[in-house]
């Protein structure tokens, strides 16, 4: 039986798309990251000494970009910097880690190993990709799993091929009445039943080995500041029913709302934690609107209290990146703290979610 109290600190996407990462990138946040008993983030880029077998779709985008390869691995030392900053576990299940092909993807995981960072959500086969990371601290066993709904065809792991853990969804158009067939349909989504069943099996197995199960989901609706898709709501509840104690999410550039289900917190998008690009925003053919790209100036973290083998508190912590992409973890009373929490509250209500929190970001779990 686990006894005592410890703290888990979880953040959103780390996307260092440069061969020359700033040496002081994590200087402002290292004290907080390293002070936590366990620190988690999402490694949202490949890192390797050289490029690999780039995905054909990304190769064509590279071909159209005049300033070099947009989808090229970042500097290997970026991973070492993450380890030095205090990260213990990272997910590689997202839409970017396969940009450099198999070789860069496998090198990224090797670099995480070298930095002492456990990784989840990807592997050299689907069997290894589904393996959890279990961290033991003070008698507690905290298990991590990860999956993603956003990825290019062929990026998911197979029986003999490397890749990420998929959580695919199906999209369809629905009309409210037969009178309106084909006119202004609503877009609806369903979760892939095979992927859902596989994740539930992984969760069930992990719950038998760990006191706490944390699931990272890279998913959601990119081109909307607050909307939560049907498949996300369905899957999140199924995951918690299976034994997940906390869901932390990334994917869309916008931070989004949260809800509480059966006393468990579901953070639907924590946004960016660090985002460094060798190009300006005007030069990057992101294919998204400028206002949405501006969402990357802020993110969220979660400070989680674990007591006697159970999560007893979850606090939403604002993160400010500004235009530089360098993270600052904000404290109450500092500039942007209240404003970012107000955005989360507004978007929680806009999505019809039940989450509530205090002025300091502490979520009401009861």
Helices and strands as residue ranges (DSSP letters): E 5-17, H 30-35, E 38-43, H 56-64, H 77-85, E 89-91, H 101-114, E 118-120, E 122-123, H 126-129, E 133-137, E 140-148, E 163-164, E 169-174, G 178-180, E 186-191, H 193-207, E 212-219, H 230-242, E 246-251, E 258-261, E 264-267, E 272-277, H 290-293, G 294-297, E 298-307, E 310-320, E 328-329, H 337-350
